[in-house]
Each structure stands twice: as structure tokens, then as C-alpha cells.
Amino acid sequence: MTKDFPRAAATAVAFSLMLAGSDYAHNAATPAPATPTAKTAPAKMAKPKTERTAASLECSKQADAKGLHGKERKKFRSECKAGAAKAN
């Protein structure tokens, strides 16, 4: 028993060093979490609100009165605003 103890102790120490070494290597290779940068920021940013012109508001009121929605409303407002721009 006394002759086997040093061999068992040496094996245990060597095994624990191997495990500790692999754990250290794994943790050392893992990069730290990245902090937010311009590259990771959302690509879409809110547009600043612009003032609506009187023609735009009037065309919206007319589209509301006609009950227009979706593509029809967009087309109507576009034509209405173009007509208002020509009138000026």
C-alpha cells in the first residue's frame, strides 16, 4: 500500500492539472461579450418629423371625406399634392 500511494497521488495530481489546464484554455479562448457599437446598432432609425404643408393636410381631409384607404388613398394624395404644386 505504501508503494502504491505515491503513484496514485502522482496520477491524481497529473489528472487534475490536465483538467485544470483544459478548463483554463477553454475560458481564455472565449472572447468577452462585445459592447454595442455602431455596427450592432439598429439599422433603421426614426426619421425626424417634418411639418406637413397646408396642401398635404387638405389632400388628407379630402381623402378622409371620400373614405379612401391603402393604395387608393396614396395615389389620390399624390395626385392632389401634385395638382396643388402646379397651382402655386
PDB file of N, CA, C and O in Angstrom:
ATOM      1  N   MET A   1       0.818  -1.188   0.000  1.00  0.00           N
ATOM      2  CA  MET A   1       0.000   0.000   0.000  1.00  0.00           C
ATOM      3  C   MET A   1       0.867   1.259   0.000  1.00  0.00           C
ATOM      4  O   MET A   1       0.521   2.245  -0.651  1.00  0.00           O
ATOM      5  N   THR A   2       1.948   1.239   0.695  1.00  0.00           N
ATOM      6  CA  THR A   2       2.804   2.413   0.746  1.00  0.00           C
ATOM      7  C   THR A   2       3.496   2.682  -0.575  1.00  0.00           C
ATOM      8  O   THR A   2       3.799   3.833  -0.887  1.00  0.00           O
ATOM      9  N   LYS A   3       3.752   1.647  -1.358  1.00  0.00           N
ATOM     10  CA  LYS A   3       4.389   1.844  -2.651  1.00  0.00           C
ATOM     11  C   LYS A   3       3.383   2.358  -3.687  1.00  0.00           C
ATOM     12  O   LYS A   3       3.760   3.079  -4.611  1.00  0.00           O
ATOM     13  N   ASP A   4       2.112   1.991  -3.537  1.00  0.00           N
ATOM     14  CA  ASP A   4       1.094   2.419  -4.491  1.00  0.00           C
ATOM     15  C   ASP A   4       0.601   3.846  -4.225  1.00  0.00           C
ATOM     16  O   ASP A   4       0.121   4.514  -5.141  1.00  0.00           O
ATOM     17  N   PHE A   5       0.714   4.304  -3.002  1.00  0.00           N
ATOM     18  CA  PHE A   5       0.207   5.627  -2.661  1.00  0.00           C
ATOM     19  C   PHE A   5       0.890   6.744  -3.446  1.00  0.00           C
ATOM     20  O   PHE A   5       0.187   7.590  -4.000  1.00  0.00           O
ATOM     21  N   PRO A   6       2.214   6.797  -3.527  1.00  0.00           N
ATOM     22  CA  PRO A   6       2.850   7.872  -4.301  1.00  0.00           C
ATOM     23  C   PRO A   6       2.454   7.832  -5.780  1.00  0.00           C
ATOM     24  O   PRO A   6       2.278   8.880  -6.401  1.00  0.00           O
ATOM     25  N   ARG A   7       2.313   6.639  -6.341  1.00  0.00           N
ATOM     26  CA  ARG A   7       1.918   6.533  -7.737  1.00  0.00           C
ATOM     27  C   ARG A   7       0.491   7.043  -7.923  1.00  0.00           C
ATOM     28  O   ARG A   7       0.215   7.748  -8.893  1.00  0.00           O
ATOM     29  N   ALA A   8      -0.410   6.704  -7.024  1.00  0.00           N
ATOM     30  CA  ALA A   8      -1.808   7.143  -7.102  1.00  0.00           C
ATOM     31  C   ALA A   8      -1.894   8.655  -6.903  1.00  0.00           C
ATOM     32  O   ALA A   8      -2.666   9.335  -7.578  1.00  0.00           O
ATOM     33  N   ALA A   9      -1.104   9.166  -5.981  1.00  0.00           N
ATOM     34  CA  ALA A   9      -1.111  10.608  -5.743  1.00  0.00           C
ATOM     35  C   ALA A   9      -0.573  11.352  -6.960  1.00  0.00           C
ATOM     36  O   ALA A   9      -1.119  12.390  -7.335  1.00  0.00           O
ATOM     37  N   ALA A  10       0.457  10.855  -7.566  1.00  0.00           N
ATOM     38  CA  ALA A  10       1.031  11.497  -8.740  1.00  0.00           C
ATOM     39  C   ALA A  10       0.039  11.455  -9.903  1.00  0.00           C
ATOM     40  O   ALA A  10      -0.082  12.421 -10.657  1.00  0.00           O
ATOM     41  N   THR A  11      -0.664  10.339 -10.043  1.00  0.00           N
ATOM     42  CA  THR A  11      -1.669  10.219 -11.099  1.00  0.00           C
ATOM     43  C   THR A  11      -2.802  11.210 -10.858  1.00  0.00           C
ATOM     44  O   THR A  11      -3.273  11.851 -11.797  1.00  0.00           O
ATOM     45  N   ALA A  12      -3.235  11.337  -9.629  1.00  0.00           N
ATOM     46  CA  ALA A  12      -4.324  12.256  -9.295  1.00  0.00           C
ATOM     47  C   ALA A  12      -3.912  13.705  -9.564  1.00  0.00           C
ATOM     48  O   ALA A  12      -4.696  14.485 -10.106  1.00  0.00           O
ATOM     49  N   VAL A  13      -2.705  14.056  -9.192  1.00  0.00           N
ATOM     50  CA  VAL A  13      -2.221  15.410  -9.419  1.00  0.00           C
ATOM     51  C   VAL A  13      -2.101  15.682 -10.918  1.00  0.00           C
ATOM     52  O   VAL A  13      -2.501  16.746 -11.392  1.00  0.00           O
ATOM     53  N   ALA A  14      -1.558  14.735 -11.654  1.00  0.00           N
ATOM     54  CA  ALA A  14      -1.408  14.922 -13.096  1.00  0.00           C
ATOM     55  C   ALA A  14      -2.780  15.055 -13.760  1.00  0.00           C
ATOM     56  O   ALA A  14      -2.967  15.907 -14.629  1.00  0.00           O
ATOM     57  N   PHE A  15      -3.727  14.226 -13.362  1.00  0.00           N
ATOM     58  CA  PHE A  15      -5.076  14.275 -13.926  1.00  0.00           C
ATOM     59  C   PHE A  15      -5.752  15.609 -13.610  1.00  0.00           C
ATOM     60  O   PHE A  15      -6.400  16.188 -14.482  1.00  0.00           O
ATOM     61  N   SER A  16      -5.613  16.103 -12.385  1.00  0.00           N
ATOM     62  CA  SER A  16      -6.250  17.371 -12.018  1.00  0.00           C
ATOM     63  C   SER A  16      -5.609  18.548 -12.768  1.00  0.00           C
ATOM     64  O   SER A  16      -6.291  19.511 -13.118  1.00  0.00           O
ATOM     65  N   LEU A  17      -4.292  18.463 -13.012  1.00  0.00           N
ATOM     66  CA  LEU A  17      -3.628  19.514 -13.782  1.00  0.00           C
ATOM     67  C   LEU A  17      -4.095  19.505 -15.230  1.00  0.00           C
ATOM     68  O   LEU A  17      -4.249  20.564 -15.839  1.00  0.00           O
ATOM     69  N   MET A  18      -4.318  18.328 -15.782  1.00  0.00           N
ATOM     70  CA  MET A  18      -4.822  18.245 -17.151  1.00  0.00           C
ATOM     71  C   MET A  18      -6.219  18.850 -17.237  1.00  0.00           C
ATOM     72  O   MET A  18      -6.515  19.596 -18.171  1.00  0.00           O
ATOM     73  N   LEU A  19      -7.067  18.538 -16.284  1.00  0.00           N
ATOM     74  CA  LEU A  19      -8.421  19.089 -16.287  1.00  0.00           C
ATOM     75  C   LEU A  19      -8.396  20.603 -16.090  1.00  0.00           C
ATOM     76  O   LEU A  19      -9.118  21.335 -16.766  1.00  0.00           O
ATOM     77  N   ALA A  20      -7.571  21.061 -15.173  1.00  0.00           N
ATOM     78  CA  ALA A  20      -7.485  22.496 -14.921  1.00  0.00           C
ATOM     79  C   ALA A  20      -6.930  23.221 -16.138  1.00  0.00           C
ATOM     80  O   ALA A  20      -7.373  24.323 -16.462  1.00  0.00           O
ATOM     81  N   GLY A  21      -5.977  22.617 -16.804  1.00  0.00           N
ATOM     82  CA  GLY A  21      -5.390  23.231 -17.987  1.00  0.00           C
ATOM     83  C   GLY A  21      -6.381  23.352 -19.123  1.00  0.00           C
ATOM     84  O   GLY A  21      -6.417  24.375 -19.806  1.00  0.00           O
ATOM     85  N   SER A  22      -7.188  22.324 -19.337  1.00  0.00           N
ATOM     86  CA  SER A  22      -8.167  22.386 -20.416  1.00  0.00           C
ATOM     87  C   SER A  22      -9.277  23.373 -20.083  1.00  0.00           C
ATOM     88  O   SER A  22      -9.796  24.048 -20.972  1.00  0.00           O
ATOM     89  N   ASP A  23      -9.640  23.460 -18.822  1.00  0.00           N
ATOM     90  CA  ASP A  23     -10.659  24.432 -18.419  1.00  0.00           C
ATOM     91  C   ASP A  23     -10.132  25.854 -18.584  1.00  0.00           C
ATOM     92  O   ASP A  23     -10.866  26.738 -19.026  1.00  0.00           O
ATOM     93  N   TYR A  24      -8.896  26.078 -18.243  1.00  0.00           N
ATOM     94  CA  TYR A  24      -8.303  27.401 -18.399  1.00  0.00           C
ATOM     95  C   TYR A  24      -8.227  27.776 -19.881  1.00  0.00           C
ATOM     96  O   TYR A  24      -8.544  28.905 -20.255  1.00  0.00           O
ATOM     97  N   ALA A  25      -7.812  26.842 -20.709  1.00  0.00           N
ATOM     98  CA  ALA A  25      -7.700  27.118 -22.137  1.00  0.00           C
ATOM     99  C   ALA A  25      -9.064  27.438 -22.726  1.00  0.00           C
ATOM    100  O   ALA A  25      -9.180  28.320 -23.577  1.00  0.00           O
ATOM    101  N   HIS A  26     -10.083  26.742 -22.287  1.00  0.00           N
ATOM    102  CA  HIS A  26     -11.435  26.998 -22.791  1.00  0.00           C
ATOM    103  C   HIS A  26     -11.901  28.396 -22.382  1.00  0.00           C
ATOM    104  O   HIS A  26     -12.443  29.127 -23.212  1.00  0.00           O
ATOM    105  N   ASN A  27     -11.703  28.771 -21.148  1.00  0.00           N
ATOM    106  CA  ASN A  27     -12.144  30.087 -20.682  1.00  0.00           C
ATOM    107  C   ASN A  27     -11.303  31.211 -21.278  1.00  0.00           C
ATOM    108  O   ASN A  27     -11.819  32.301 -21.526  1.00  0.00           O
ATOM    109  N   ALA A  28     -10.036  30.965 -21.507  1.00  0.00           N
ATOM    110  CA  ALA A  28      -9.173  32.001 -22.053  1.00  0.00           C
ATOM    111  C   ALA A  28      -9.501  32.273 -23.515  1.00  0.00           C
ATOM    112  O   ALA A  28      -9.339  33.400 -23.983  1.00  0.00           O
ATOM    113  N   ALA A  29      -9.959  31.263 -24.239  1.00  0.00           N
ATOM    114  CA  ALA A  29     -10.253  31.435 -25.656  1.00  0.00           C
ATOM    115  C   ALA A  29     -11.611  32.087 -25.888  1.00  0.00           C
ATOM    116  O   ALA A  29     -11.869  32.590 -26.982  1.00  0.00           O
ATOM    117  N   THR A  30     -12.475  32.091 -24.894  1.00  0.00           N
ATOM    118  CA  THR A  30     -13.804  32.671 -25.047  1.00  0.00           C
ATOM    119  C   THR A  30     -13.690  34.189 -24.988  1.00  0.00           C
ATOM    120  O   THR A  30     -13.222  34.725 -23.983  1.00  0.00           O
ATOM    121  N   PRO A  31     -14.104  34.896 -26.037  1.00  0.00           N
ATOM    122  CA  PRO A  31     -13.994  36.360 -26.021  1.00  0.00           C
ATOM    123  C   PRO A  31     -15.029  36.978 -25.078  1.00  0.00           C
ATOM    124  O   PRO A  31     -16.081  36.400 -24.804  1.00  0.00           O
ATOM    125  N   ALA A  32     -14.699  38.132 -24.611  1.00  0.00           N
ATOM    126  CA  ALA A  32     -15.623  38.872 -23.750  1.00  0.00           C
ATOM    127  C   ALA A  32     -16.812  39.340 -24.580  1.00  0.00           C
ATOM    128  O   ALA A  32     -16.667  39.564 -25.782  1.00  0.00           O
ATOM    129  N   PRO A  33     -17.982  39.494 -23.969  1.00  0.00           N
ATOM    130  CA  PRO A  33     -19.133  39.982 -24.728  1.00  0.00           C
ATOM    131  C   PRO A  33     -18.843  41.362 -25.309  1.00  0.00           C
ATOM    132  O   PRO A  33     -18.279  42.231 -24.644  1.00  0.00           O
ATOM    133  N   ALA A  34     -19.238  41.537 -26.548  1.00  0.00           N
ATOM    134  CA  ALA A  34     -18.979  42.805 -27.231  1.00  0.00           C
ATOM    135  C   ALA A  34     -19.922  43.883 -26.719  1.00  0.00           C
ATOM    136  O   ALA A  34     -21.088  43.625 -26.420  1.00  0.00           O
ATOM    137  N   THR A  35     -19.404  45.065 -26.628  1.00  0.00           N
ATOM    138  CA  THR A  35     -20.256  46.188 -26.254  1.00  0.00           C
ATOM    139  C   THR A  35     -20.923  46.717 -27.508  1.00  0.00           C
ATOM    140  O   THR A  35     -20.355  46.601 -28.594  1.00  0.00           O
ATOM    141  N   PRO A  36     -22.108  47.295 -27.394  1.00  0.00           N
ATOM    142  CA  PRO A  36     -22.794  47.799 -28.584  1.00  0.00           C
ATOM    143  C   PRO A  36     -21.962  48.869 -29.290  1.00  0.00           C
ATOM    144  O   PRO A  36     -21.418  49.774 -28.658  1.00  0.00           O
ATOM    145  N   THR A  37     -21.880  48.745 -30.590  1.00  0.00           N
ATOM    146  CA  THR A  37     -21.149  49.717 -31.394  1.00  0.00           C
ATOM    147  C   THR A  37     -22.050  50.179 -32.516  1.00  0.00           C
ATOM    148  O   THR A  37     -23.212  49.781 -32.596  1.00  0.00           O
ATOM    149  N   ALA A  38     -21.526  50.997 -33.360  1.00  0.00           N
ATOM    150  CA  ALA A  38     -22.307  51.490 -34.495  1.00  0.00           C
ATOM    151  C   ALA A  38     -22.692  50.342 -35.416  1.00  0.00           C
ATOM    152  O   ALA A  38     -23.751  50.382 -36.041  1.00  0.00           O
ATOM    153  N   LYS A  39     -21.851  49.324 -35.508  1.00  0.00           N
ATOM    154  CA  LYS A  39     -22.148  48.192 -36.376  1.00  0.00           C
ATOM    155  C   LYS A  39     -23.305  47.364 -35.833  1.00  0.00           C
ATOM    156  O   LYS A  39     -24.073  46.808 -36.619  1.00  0.00           O
ATOM    157  N   THR A  40     -23.455  47.263 -34.504  1.00  0.00           N
ATOM    158  CA  THR A  40     -24.513  46.453 -33.933  1.00  0.00           C
ATOM    159  C   THR A  40     -25.763  47.264 -33.634  1.00  0.00           C
ATOM    160  O   THR A  40     -26.773  46.703 -33.209  1.00  0.00           O
ATOM    161  N   ALA A  41     -25.716  48.557 -33.845  1.00  0.00           N
ATOM    162  CA  ALA A  41     -26.883  49.400 -33.591  1.00  0.00           C
ATOM    163  C   ALA A  41     -27.957  49.091 -34.621  1.00  0.00           C
ATOM    164  O   ALA A  41     -27.645  48.640 -35.723  1.00  0.00           O
ATOM    165  N   PRO A  42     -29.209  49.328 -34.279  1.00  0.00           N
ATOM    166  CA  PRO A  42     -30.278  49.077 -35.244  1.00  0.00           C
ATOM    167  C   PRO A  42     -30.054  49.874 -36.524  1.00  0.00           C
ATOM    168  O   PRO A  42     -29.682  51.047 -36.482  1.00  0.00           O
ATOM    169  N   ALA A  43     -30.286  49.223 -37.658  1.00  0.00           N
ATOM    170  CA  ALA A  43     -30.052  49.864 -38.940  1.00  0.00           C
ATOM    171  C   ALA A  43     -31.098  50.933 -39.227  1.00  0.00           C
ATOM    172  O   ALA A  43     -30.813  51.935 -39.883  1.00  0.00           O
ATOM    173  N   LYS A  44     -32.297  50.713 -38.735  1.00  0.00           N
ATOM    174  CA  LYS A  44     -33.371  51.646 -39.021  1.00  0.00           C
ATOM    175  C   LYS A  44     -33.503  52.637 -37.874  1.00  0.00           C
ATOM    176  O   LYS A  44     -33.730  52.246 -36.729  1.00  0.00           O
ATOM    177  N   MET A  45     -33.364  53.879 -38.175  1.00  0.00           N
ATOM    178  CA  MET A  45     -33.514  54.905 -37.155  1.00  0.00           C
ATOM    179  C   MET A  45     -34.758  55.715 -37.476  1.00  0.00           C
ATOM    180  O   MET A  45     -35.141  55.847 -38.639  1.00  0.00           O
ATOM    181  N   ALA A  46     -35.377  56.247 -36.455  1.00  0.00           N
ATOM    182  CA  ALA A  46     -36.595  57.030 -36.645  1.00  0.00           C
ATOM    183  C   ALA A  46     -36.287  58.298 -37.435  1.00  0.00           C
ATOM    184  O   ALA A  46     -35.307  58.995 -37.171  1.00  0.00           O
ATOM    185  N   LYS A  47     -37.138  58.574 -38.395  1.00  0.00           N
ATOM    186  CA  LYS A  47     -36.968  59.792 -39.182  1.00  0.00           C
ATOM    187  C   LYS A  47     -37.496  60.972 -38.379  1.00  0.00           C
ATOM    188  O   LYS A  47     -38.488  60.842 -37.662  1.00  0.00           O
ATOM    189  N   PRO A  48     -36.844  62.114 -38.492  1.00  0.00           N
ATOM    190  CA  PRO A  48     -37.368  63.281 -37.795  1.00  0.00           C
ATOM    191  C   PRO A  48     -38.695  63.697 -38.426  1.00  0.00           C
ATOM    192  O   PRO A  48     -38.867  63.647 -39.644  1.00  0.00           O
ATOM    193  N   LYS A  49     -39.616  64.104 -37.577  1.00  0.00           N
ATOM    194  CA  LYS A  49     -40.913  64.536 -38.086  1.00  0.00           C
ATOM    195  C   LYS A  49     -40.754  65.858 -38.821  1.00  0.00           C
ATOM    196  O   LYS A  49     -40.062  66.769 -38.367  1.00  0.00           O
ATOM    197  N   THR A  50     -41.414  65.934 -39.966  1.00  0.00           N
ATOM    198  CA  THR A  50     -41.389  67.168 -40.742  1.00  0.00           C
ATOM    199  C   THR A  50     -42.770  67.799 -40.677  1.00  0.00           C
ATOM    200  O   THR A  50     -43.780  67.121 -40.492  1.00  0.00           O
ATOM    201  N   GLU A  51     -42.783  69.077 -40.830  1.00  0.00           N
ATOM    202  CA  GLU A  51     -44.049  69.799 -40.830  1.00  0.00           C
ATOM    203  C   GLU A  51     -44.827  69.454 -42.092  1.00  0.00           C
ATOM    204  O   GLU A  51     -44.254  69.401 -43.180  1.00  0.00           O
ATOM    205  N   ARG A  52     -46.113  69.222 -41.954  1.00  0.00           N
ATOM    206  CA  ARG A  52     -46.950  68.934 -43.112  1.00  0.00           C
ATOM    207  C   ARG A  52     -47.439  70.253 -43.695  1.00  0.00           C
ATOM    208  O   ARG A  52     -47.805  71.182 -42.975  1.00  0.00           O
ATOM    209  N   THR A  53     -47.430  70.300 -45.006  1.00  0.00           N
ATOM    210  CA  THR A  53     -47.858  71.522 -45.684  1.00  0.00           C
ATOM    211  C   THR A  53     -49.376  71.620 -45.664  1.00  0.00           C
ATOM    212  O   THR A  53     -50.080  70.648 -45.392  1.00  0.00           O
ATOM    213  N   ALA A  54     -49.850  72.805 -45.955  1.00  0.00           N
ATOM    214  CA  ALA A  54     -51.298  73.022 -45.999  1.00  0.00           C
ATOM    215  C   ALA A  54     -51.921  72.159 -47.092  1.00  0.00           C
ATOM    216  O   ALA A  54     -53.017  71.627 -46.915  1.00  0.00           O
ATOM    217  N   ALA A  55     -51.230  72.019 -48.217  1.00  0.00           N
ATOM    218  CA  ALA A  55     -51.747  71.190 -49.318  1.00  0.00           C
ATOM    219  C   ALA A  55     -51.849  69.729 -48.882  1.00  0.00           C
ATOM    220  O   ALA A  55     -52.826  69.053 -49.203  1.00  0.00           O
ATOM    221  N   SER A  56     -50.857  69.245 -48.161  1.00  0.00           N
ATOM    222  CA  SER A  56     -50.863  67.867 -47.687  1.00  0.00           C
ATOM    223  C   SER A  56     -52.029  67.629 -46.731  1.00  0.00           C
ATOM    224  O   SER A  56     -52.714  66.609 -46.818  1.00  0.00           O
ATOM    225  N   LEU A  57     -52.247  68.570 -45.827  1.00  0.00           N
ATOM    226  CA  LEU A  57     -53.357  68.438 -44.881  1.00  0.00           C
ATOM    227  C   LEU A  57     -54.703  68.473 -45.598  1.00  0.00           C
ATOM    228  O   LEU A  57     -55.605  67.699 -45.279  1.00  0.00           O
ATOM    229  N   GLU A  58     -54.830  69.368 -46.560  1.00  0.00           N
ATOM    230  CA  GLU A  58     -56.081  69.483 -47.309  1.00  0.00           C
ATOM    231  C   GLU A  58     -56.344  68.209 -48.114  1.00  0.00           C
ATOM    232  O   GLU A  58     -57.477  67.729 -48.156  1.00  0.00           O
ATOM    233  N   CYS A  59     -55.314  67.663 -48.747  1.00  0.00           N
ATOM    234  CA  CYS A  59     -55.484  66.428 -49.510  1.00  0.00           C
ATOM    235  C   CYS A  59     -55.865  65.268 -48.594  1.00  0.00           C
ATOM    236  O   CYS A  59     -56.652  64.407 -48.988  1.00  0.00           O
ATOM    237  N   SER A  60     -55.320  65.234 -47.381  1.00  0.00           N
ATOM    238  CA  SER A  60     -55.685  64.198 -46.419  1.00  0.00           C
ATOM    239  C   SER A  60     -57.150  64.326 -46.019  1.00  0.00           C
ATOM    240  O   SER A  60     -57.859  63.325 -45.913  1.00  0.00           O
ATOM    241  N   LYS A  61     -57.597  65.549 -45.800  1.00  0.00           N
ATOM    242  CA  LYS A  61     -59.008  65.773 -45.440  1.00  0.00           C
ATOM    243  C   LYS A  61     -59.925  65.314 -46.566  1.00  0.00           C
ATOM    244  O   LYS A  61     -60.969  64.711 -46.317  1.00  0.00           O
ATOM    245  N   GLN A  62     -59.535  65.599 -47.801  1.00  0.00           N
ATOM    246  CA  GLN A  62     -60.348  65.177 -48.938  1.00  0.00           C
ATOM    247  C   GLN A  62     -60.376  63.651 -49.051  1.00  0.00           C
ATOM    248  O   GLN A  62     -61.419  63.067 -49.348  1.00  0.00           O
ATOM    249  N   ALA A  63     -59.239  63.012 -48.817  1.00  0.00           N
ATOM    250  CA  ALA A  63     -59.180  61.552 -48.870  1.00  0.00           C
ATOM    251  C   ALA A  63     -60.032  60.940 -47.764  1.00  0.00           C
ATOM    252  O   ALA A  63     -60.689  59.921 -47.976  1.00  0.00           O
ATOM    253  N   ASP A  64     -60.022  61.558 -46.587  1.00  0.00           N
ATOM    254  CA  ASP A  64     -60.873  61.096 -45.484  1.00  0.00           C
ATOM    255  C   ASP A  64     -62.344  61.208 -45.858  1.00  0.00           C
ATOM    256  O   ASP A  64     -63.130  60.295 -45.604  1.00  0.00           O
ATOM    257  N   ALA A  65     -62.713  62.341 -46.467  1.00  0.00           N
ATOM    258  CA  ALA A  65     -64.102  62.565 -46.848  1.00  0.00           C
ATOM    259  C   ALA A  65     -64.564  61.526 -47.872  1.00  0.00           C
ATOM    260  O   ALA A  65     -65.726  61.119 -47.865  1.00  0.00           O
ATOM    261  N   LYS A  66     -63.666  61.103 -48.739  1.00  0.00           N
ATOM    262  CA  LYS A  66     -64.003  60.100 -49.750  1.00  0.00           C
ATOM    263  C   LYS A  66     -63.907  58.678 -49.206  1.00  0.00           C
ATOM    264  O   LYS A  66     -64.309  57.728 -49.877  1.00  0.00           O
ATOM    265  N   GLY A  67     -63.379  58.532 -48.000  1.00  0.00           N
ATOM    266  CA  GLY A  67     -63.245  57.207 -47.389  1.00  0.00           C
ATOM    267  C   GLY A  67     -62.170  56.348 -48.045  1.00  0.00           C
ATOM    268  O   GLY A  67     -62.293  55.123 -48.085  1.00  0.00           O
ATOM    269  N   LEU A  68     -61.126  56.976 -48.553  1.00  0.00           N
ATOM    270  CA  LEU A  68     -60.065  56.240 -49.244  1.00  0.00           C
ATOM    271  C   LEU A  68     -59.072  55.643 -48.240  1.00  0.00           C
ATOM    272  O   LEU A  68     -58.756  56.245 -47.214  1.00  0.00           O
ATOM    273  N   HIS A  69     -58.592  54.440 -48.571  1.00  0.00           N
ATOM    274  CA  HIS A  69     -57.602  53.756 -47.737  1.00  0.00           C
ATOM    275  C   HIS A  69     -56.597  53.060 -48.632  1.00  0.00           C
ATOM    276  O   HIS A  69     -56.879  52.780 -49.797  1.00  0.00           O
ATOM    277  N   GLY A  70     -55.426  52.783 -48.086  1.00  0.00           N
ATOM    278  CA  GLY A  70     -54.411  51.997 -48.779  1.00  0.00           C
ATOM    279  C   GLY A  70     -53.868  52.667 -50.029  1.00  0.00           C
ATOM    280  O   GLY A  70     -53.561  53.859 -50.042  1.00  0.00           O
ATOM    281  N   LYS A  71     -53.756  51.851 -51.092  1.00  0.00           N
ATOM    282  CA  LYS A  71     -53.154  52.327 -52.339  1.00  0.00           C
ATOM    283  C   LYS A  71     -53.970  53.451 -52.970  1.00  0.00           C
ATOM    284  O   LYS A  71     -53.416  54.399 -53.527  1.00  0.00           O
ATOM    285  N   GLU A  72     -55.304  53.331 -52.874  1.00  0.00           N
ATOM    286  CA  GLU A  72     -56.150  54.372 -53.466  1.00  0.00           C
ATOM    287  C   GLU A  72     -55.912  55.713 -52.794  1.00  0.00           C
ATOM    288  O   GLU A  72     -55.842  56.747 -53.458  1.00  0.00           O
ATOM    289  N   ARG A  73     -55.786  55.691 -51.468  1.00  0.00           N
ATOM    290  CA  ARG A  73     -55.535  56.934 -50.717  1.00  0.00           C
ATOM    291  C   ARG A  73     -54.180  57.525 -51.097  1.00  0.00           C
ATOM    292  O   ARG A  73     -54.056  58.730 -51.320  1.00  0.00           O
ATOM    293  N   LYS A  74     -53.175  56.667 -51.167  1.00  0.00           N
ATOM    294  CA  LYS A  74     -51.830  57.137 -51.505  1.00  0.00           C
ATOM    295  C   LYS A  74     -51.807  57.760 -52.896  1.00  0.00           C
ATOM    296  O   LYS A  74     -51.213  58.818 -53.101  1.00  0.00           O
ATOM    297  N   LYS A  75     -52.457  57.098 -53.848  1.00  0.00           N
ATOM    298  CA  LYS A  75     -52.497  57.613 -55.215  1.00  0.00           C
ATOM    299  C   LYS A  75     -53.247  58.941 -55.262  1.00  0.00           C
ATOM    300  O   LYS A  75     -52.796  59.884 -55.912  1.00  0.00           O
ATOM    301  N   PHE A  76     -54.395  59.020 -54.574  1.00  0.00           N
ATOM    302  CA  PHE A  76     -55.179  60.249 -54.555  1.00  0.00           C
ATOM    303  C   PHE A  76     -54.377  61.399 -53.959  1.00  0.00           C
ATOM    304  O   PHE A  76     -54.341  62.492 -54.524  1.00  0.00           O
ATOM    305  N   ARG A  77     -53.737  61.157 -52.821  1.00  0.00           N
ATOM    306  CA  ARG A  77     -52.967  62.229 -52.155  1.00  0.00           C
ATOM    307  C   ARG A  77     -51.803  62.688 -53.026  1.00  0.00           C
ATOM    308  O   ARG A  77     -51.508  63.881 -53.094  1.00  0.00           O
ATOM    309  N   SER A  78     -51.137  61.737 -53.696  1.00  0.00           N
ATOM    310  CA  SER A  78     -50.028  62.089 -54.568  1.00  0.00           C
ATOM    311  C   SER A  78     -50.489  63.002 -55.706  1.00  0.00           C
ATOM    312  O   SER A  78     -49.856  64.016 -56.000  1.00  0.00           O
ATOM    313  N   GLU A  79     -51.606  62.623 -56.344  1.00  0.00           N
ATOM    314  CA  GLU A  79     -52.141  63.434 -57.443  1.00  0.00           C
ATOM    315  C   GLU A  79     -52.637  64.784 -56.934  1.00  0.00           C
ATOM    316  O   GLU A  79     -52.456  65.809 -57.591  1.00  0.00           O
ATOM    317  N   CYS A  80     -53.254  64.777 -55.777  1.00  0.00           N
ATOM    318  CA  CYS A  80     -53.783  66.017 -55.180  1.00  0.00           C
ATOM    319  C   CYS A  80     -52.643  66.981 -54.877  1.00  0.00           C
ATOM    320  O   CYS A  80     -52.731  68.164 -55.206  1.00  0.00           O
ATOM    321  N   LYS A  81     -51.575  66.490 -54.257  1.00  0.00           N
ATOM    322  CA  LYS A  81     -50.447  67.357 -53.906  1.00  0.00           C
ATOM    323  C   LYS A  81     -49.732  67.858 -55.159  1.00  0.00           C
ATOM    324  O   LYS A  81     -49.267  68.997 -55.201  1.00  0.00           O
ATOM    325  N   ALA A  82     -49.646  67.000 -56.183  1.00  0.00           N
ATOM    326  CA  ALA A  82     -49.038  67.436 -57.448  1.00  0.00           C
ATOM    327  C   ALA A  82     -49.859  68.545 -58.088  1.00  0.00           C
ATOM    328  O   ALA A  82     -49.306  69.501 -58.632  1.00  0.00           O
ATOM    329  N   GLY A  83     -51.175  68.416 -58.020  1.00  0.00           N
ATOM    330  CA  GLY A  83     -52.055  69.466 -58.563  1.00  0.00           C
ATOM    331  C   GLY A  83     -51.933  70.761 -57.782  1.00  0.00           C
ATOM    332  O   GLY A  83     -51.991  71.849 -58.355  1.00  0.00           O
ATOM    333  N   ALA A  84     -51.766  70.642 -56.475  1.00  0.00           N
ATOM    334  CA  ALA A  84     -51.614  71.837 -55.636  1.00  0.00           C
ATOM    335  C   ALA A  84     -50.284  72.529 -55.936  1.00  0.00           C
ATOM    336  O   ALA A  84     -50.201  73.757 -55.915  1.00  0.00           O
ATOM    337  N   ALA A  85     -49.253  71.747 -56.212  1.00  0.00           N
ATOM    338  CA  ALA A  85     -47.939  72.324 -56.512  1.00  0.00           C
ATOM    339  C   ALA A  85     -47.986  73.060 -57.855  1.00  0.00           C
ATOM    340  O   ALA A  85     -47.351  74.103 -58.011  1.00  0.00           O
ATOM    341  N   LYS A  86     -48.734  72.524 -58.825  1.00  0.00           N
ATOM    342  CA  LYS A  86     -48.863  73.193 -60.130  1.00  0.00           C
ATOM    343  C   LYS A  86     -49.659  74.495 -60.003  1.00  0.00           C
ATOM    344  O   LYS A  86     -49.389  75.464 -60.712  1.00  0.00           O
ATOM    345  N   ALA A  87     -50.631  74.511 -59.107  1.00  0.00           N
ATOM    346  CA  ALA A  87     -51.464  75.691 -58.919  1.00  0.00           C
ATOM    347  C   ALA A  87     -50.651  76.843 -58.330  1.00  0.00           C
ATOM    348  O   ALA A  87     -50.967  78.009 -58.566  1.00  0.00           O
ATOM    349  N   ASN A  88     -49.620  76.526 -57.577  1.00  0.00           N
ATOM    350  CA  ASN A  88     -48.804  77.579 -56.943  1.00  0.00           C
ATOM    351  C   ASN A  88     -47.812  78.055 -57.896  1.00  0.00           C
ATOM    352  O   ASN A  88     -47.020  78.941 -57.572  1.00  0.00           O
TER     353      ASN A  88
END
